[in-house]
Amino acid sequence: MLLKVKARFFGKVLVLLITAIILSFVFLNTLTEVRVFAADQENQPALEAISALLVDARRGQVLYSKSADEHVKTPIANRLMTALIALEKSSADATVTASNEAINAEGASLDLKVGEKYSVRSMIYALLLTGANDAAVAIAEHVGGSETGFVKMMNEYAVKIGMTSTHFTNVTGLYDDNQYTTAADIALLVRTALSNTDFSKIFATQAKPWYDEDKTLLLTNANNMFWSYEGTDGGVLGYFDESVQSIVTSATKNSMRLVCILIDVPAEKVYAESTQLLNYGFDNFRYGTLVAAGSVQKSVVIGNETVNLVPTADVHYIYPRGQNYIKNVSISVDEAKLKPPVTKNTIVGYMTFTLMDDTVITVELYPDKEILPSKTKREILKDRIEENIELIYVVIALCIVEVIMLIFKLVNLIRRKRFKGRPMRRSGNLI
């Protein structure tokens, strides 16, 4: 009996020992993983910019951040917002007339004269490439009726797209205590603006001729990254004091388009730090496929058939080089959709990826084949008629109108033939 007790005791000790060993191994692995992420943090560039942000242009994934949510003052946000609203609210070919208020705008200018006329597109080129404040005011008056009216539009648009830490007081970006933004809000603004074709083209321009009555100028983008960094495909530069500058640069390499934002950098380091931050992104991150189009993610039963759920397009993401950056994957299915009829355009479920930085990417799942209900042709036709009853009424009404018009034409044709067939009556007496 004593031997049995001892055996049980030693057995329990052995189990506890094995458990402790396993837990220790898991713990060490966890520590190793933490150290990998910590090492990445240590390898991040040390920048003098008071605020900096590096994001993926497509999804906005943050690759580097320094005080990105702190309030800053820079004219860049004003210029970007002015350009975007003008292109959304007005035709790019519309004519802008320079007013007395526009030509007297403080700061950089084109030296416009009262009454001069240029297209919205031309004015935006001048604004984004050279920071021309007279062009900014002229645009604002054209689109918003006045600078005050346009500033209201700017603040409304900022709220609309989620720029929660930005407030505008003018269109030029001239210093104002009540005017502020953040690097994070600027990144959101740039990513929003890049969906506008006209904006993207202007944002990516290195130089553009400017024609007026007296001379021809070459508007040159103040952001010199266009000439010093391979892959640069967008940029703008701005400052209150030339010795301290702010800069936005987008660049594309290895299928990745990154947006780099630096606020208040010593002028002599603005391009070196932009290069450093972009290199950090391209060297340490990769652009990969999160899930491939047509890949089977789950099988479900619809009716009496098994159906595979698949994404219909490749979904990509950016992840740190050499790391598994996916924290969690889950699939949810809408049970209400698992009944015939189901077409290939029916969203049956969702696949949700949570990345290590807590970025959530949701992918729609579709059936890989159609499941039609087991109904007669008559029943199917009846259902489709009921589903499209309003359209059918419209078609019937149009047919009735056509028939009525045809009847009118027929009646008029018959009347004309009868009239032509009657003998002509003559006046006067016969000789």
Secondary structure as GFF3:
##gff-version 3
##sequence-region A 1 431
A	DSSP	alpha_helix	2	42	.	.	.	ID=ss1
A	DSSP	beta_strand	51	56	.	.	.	ID=ss2
A	DSSP	beta_strand	62	66	.	.	.	ID=ss3
A	DSSP	alpha_helix	76	89	.	.	.	ID=ss4
A	DSSP	beta_strand	95	97	.	.	.	ID=ss5
A	DSSP	alpha_helix	100	103	.	.	.	ID=ss6
A	DSSP	beta_strand	117	119	.	.	.	ID=ss7
A	DSSP	alpha_helix	120	130	.	.	.	ID=ss8
A	DSSP	alpha_helix	133	144	.	.	.	ID=ss9
A	DSSP	alpha_helix	147	161	.	.	.	ID=ss10
A	DSSP	alpha_helix	183	193	.	.	.	ID=ss11
A	DSSP	alpha_helix	197	203	.	.	.	ID=ss12
A	DSSP	beta_strand	207	211	.	.	.	ID=ss13
A	DSSP	beta_strand	216	220	.	.	.	ID=ss14
A	DSSP	alpha_helix	225	228	.	.	.	ID=ss15
A	DSSP	beta_strand	232	241	.	.	.	ID=ss16
A	DSSP	beta_strand	244	253	.	.	.	ID=ss17
A	DSSP	beta_strand	256	266	.	.	.	ID=ss18
A	DSSP	three_ten_helix	267	269	.	.	.	ID=ss19
A	DSSP	alpha_helix	270	284	.	.	.	ID=ss20
A	DSSP	beta_strand	285	291	.	.	.	ID=ss21
A	DSSP	beta_strand	298	302	.	.	.	ID=ss22
A	DSSP	beta_strand	305	310	.	.	.	ID=ss23
A	DSSP	beta_strand	315	320	.	.	.	ID=ss24
A	DSSP	beta_strand	326	333	.	.	.	ID=ss25
A	DSSP	three_ten_helix	335	337	.	.	.	ID=ss26
A	DSSP	beta_strand	349	355	.	.	.	ID=ss27
A	DSSP	beta_strand	360	367	.	.	.	ID=ss28
A	DSSP	alpha_helix	377	387	.	.	.	ID=ss29
A	DSSP	alpha_helix	389	421	.	.	.	ID=ss30
###
